[in-house]
């Protein structure tokens, strides 16, 4: 892919069937996030969440990097005046909330560095596919700061508090192999195979029953901060609602007929 110029959009928004691909496109800074890119990403994620033609979202960077975090040069002045930085932080939180609160699965396709807020962005996604050159690094502590994109919430739940604290307090790096071994990510592939495999998985997910996908995502997400009994009640309520759906009737009939189901989200 050609390197972006000043006139090139910082976010590439494309569609492959029912899969929305959102690519960070600032290769000269390893896809660091300036104000424009963050706002565009927030709007694109929010739009995908309500677009009935979209069933899966993929967040990626132009090849070679996922996201190197916030473009510090673009916010250096505001960092010295917290009251000016607060509105900017709200937009970053819009991005994370749009991922977590979406009814649709969001996949991070991570090639190269996912650093700082870039790491938080990938951690907020529902699934993470990595290239063998990818790595996670929460470097906030090195400049006297802390994660501000949900990293302190997601990381302990994915790998446990001890490893999470080591990573956050020491600013250590998880390369792709270690990230896979500790359960932080789903798959690791050669860089040349990453996009094709993510496309295959996203397309498979896009054919799944959207009501069931939504219910599963919500049950798992909500279960991260609630009791076992609450989880059972969510599953009971969700399953009874799904049993009344056209998709469930279609799925059962297709199974009995040994034909592929065609789900319509009703």
Phi, psi and omega in degrees: 000135182294148179293142182291146171255179180299330182277347183286145178294145180278348174230124177262119186245112182226168183231135172235096187064237180264014181253125177264122178257123178244113184248124172290132191229061173231067189299330182294336178245024182054042176061040174293158188259113170260180185300318182296312183296319180298316180295320179294320180294318178299313180296319181294319178294318179294323178292319180296326182296331183253000179277114184291345178275350180259131178241340180218145176239136174242129174252127181217173171243163171299148191310139178109340179202144172272293178195125182271012177097197181289139174287097186298330179296329183279344183237007186304316181295317181294329180296335178276354179225085186308327181294336177273334180281333185305314178299326177295318181298326179299324179290320176300319179292331174301320180298311182294317179297322180297325178288308185293320185274349179295143175285350187255146178294140179241125182251133171263123174256101192256113175241121182081206188288140166234096193239142177060234178297335175298322175293315178301322180298314179292321181295330180288338182290162183281326180226149181227115174253130185241151165275164181292345178264001184284156172203157176250139178207115176265097189262012185304317186299333181294338177245021175077024182235182180229162177302144182226022178233031178089005182299323180287345175270309187286317188299312179299329181285337179272323188230003181093155187291324183295309178295322179298315181295321176301313181296317185282320184283326182260350181066032182287165182252137170257113173282175188299318182295316180291320179302322178290319185293332181261006175081019181281334183227168184270315183213154172232131184224159170302146183307321183292342182256352189300307186296320180296320181289319177297320178300318180296314181294317180297320179293322177297316178297325182292341178270350180289162180294114186298326178294320178292318178301314179299315182295321179295313180300314181296319181296317180292314181299312182293329181291345179295338184226035179214180186275167177299317180297322177296323179295317178298320180294320177298318180294319179298309181298315181295318182294319179296323177293318180294324180298338179270358185274156175294326180299317180296318178299318178296316182297316180294315181295319179296321177299314181294325181273353183058046177235157179292134178285153175238103184269138182243002179074030177233000000 
